[in-house]
């Protein structure tokens, strides 16, 4: 698919930090998705908990991806990790993540300090990559971004009543190494969450969902929900596909919390799942179920998918 797109003549990547989600969504609407001809190459969102958890438990994985890539060597190492976790010992499923968490802080921060400073000071962040394809796309994007930042920051400075409100911050990746570091930092988010939960002796749930294309506010947790220890949200910001990892103390009924949260997402206009298929956890729409049944009348390809029966021929 990617071969059908021209290669950008010039690329720039920015770490943009915001004081609140409202401003972050405004940046998405007014700068990134201003018109269909000037779309950025990528636009990834990270909240403060994402930055903190990746830094606390994902440094080693980030460095490995930075310097080894995602080729054969990483495949072999991942296979070794999976093999260890499959050993018939009680400690086997957690030992590798325990070690990754324990030794994490023995290595330096995995992205340059200028990004980590912004990551710790602000609560909402976008990693935006923009390309020039010969028609002025990059210049138009930079103009929109400069105007957006000036408008927001001038308003903050002028309003004495909001003296504690933060401005929008932009930090640019200056070298290919910095770009690779940022991409790897975002890539290890899900792995870092698992390592964090194992290392801290807590538990967590993971949900992927899509929010309305013109929406995007954070879905509220149900009033009856248990108080989470961490709420890690990271997303493909352009298309509003969100990955949310929520950490809880031991003893919390995580299945109950997950089902309740899924209902909230749907009530807010979101759709589940958004990216990784229905599996046996999500109930698919009736139209999808009928299509799958017509494709697989014997029910041998994926029994139980999307709420369907696990029995041969769907129990008929």
Buried (B, 14 or more C-beta within 10 A) or exposed (E): EEEEEEEBEEBBBBBBBBBEBEBBBBBBEBBBBBEEEBBBBBBBBBBBBBBBBBBBBBBBBBBBBBEBEEEEEBEEEEEEBEEBEEEEEEEEEBBBBBBBBEEBEEEEBBBBEBBBEBBEEBBBBBBBBBBBBEEEBBEBBBEBBEEBBEEBBEEBEEEEEEEEBBBBBBBEBEEEEBBBBBBBBBBBBBBBBBBBBBBBEBBBBBBBBBBEEEEBEBBEBEEEBBEBBBBBBBBBBBBBBBBBBBBBEEEBEBEEBBEBBBEBBEEBEBBBBBEEEBEEBBBBEEEBBEEBBEEBEEBEEBBBBBBBEEEEEBEE
